[in-house]
């Protein structure tokens, strides 16, 4: 396959965003709670269609994987 036969990076990003949006809409229709991560508070929630949030956990680690590996070496 030649380089010209591949789709562009922008098209890949658009398709990925569309797939996520479709999955979220499907969950709304089926009334299934969605898992949401709040980066400000670093908390994970189940969010229902009516907007209620139930906390299910907190972020366990604060650094990136590469930073954790560098500490061990």
C-alpha positions in Angstrom: 0.0 0.0 0.0 1.4 3.4 -1.0 1.5 6.4 1.3 -1.1 8.1 -0.8 -3.6 5.3 -0.2 -3.8 6.0 3.5 -6.4 8.4 5.0 -5.1 11.6 6.6 -4.6 12.0 10.3 -7.4 14.5 10.4 -9.8 12.0 8.9 -8.7 9.4 11.5 -9.4 11.9 14.3 -12.8 12.8 12.9 -13.8 9.2 12.6 -12.6 8.4 16.2 -14.6 11.4 17.6 -17.6 10.4 15.6 -17.4 6.8 17.0 -17.2 8.1 20.6 -20.1 10.5 20.0 -22.2 7.6 18.5 -21.4 5.4 21.5 -22.4 8.1 24.0 -25.7 8.8 22.1 -26.4 5.0 22.1 -25.9 4.9 25.9 -28.2 7.9 26.4 -31.0 6.2 24.4 -30.6 2.9 26.3 -30.4 4.8 29.6 -27.0 3.4 30.5 -24.8 5.4 32.8 -21.6 6.8 31.2 -18.2 6.7 33.0 -16.8 10.2 33.1 -13.3 11.4 34.3 -13.1 14.9 35.8 -9.5 16.0 35.2 -9.9 19.0 37.6 -10.7 16.9 40.6 -9.1 13.7 39.2 -12.2 11.7 40.1 -14.1 9.0 38.1 -17.9 9.1 38.0 -20.9 7.2 36.7 -23.1 9.9 35.1 -26.8 9.2 34.5 -29.0 10.8 31.8 -30.6 13.0 34.4 -27.2 14.5 35.2 -26.6 12.8 38.6 -23.1 11.7 39.3 -22.0 8.9 41.5 -18.3 8.8 42.4 -16.7 5.5 41.8 -13.0 6.2 42.3 -10.0 8.6 42.4 -6.9 8.6 40.3 -4.3 6.3 41.7 -1.1 7.7 40.3 -0.1 11.2 39.6 2.9 10.8 37.2 3.2 9.5 33.7 4.3 6.0 33.0 7.7 7.1 31.6 8.3 9.1 34.9 7.5 6.0 37.0 9.8 3.8 34.9 12.6 6.3 35.1 12.4 6.3 38.9 12.9 2.5 39.0 16.0 2.5 36.7 
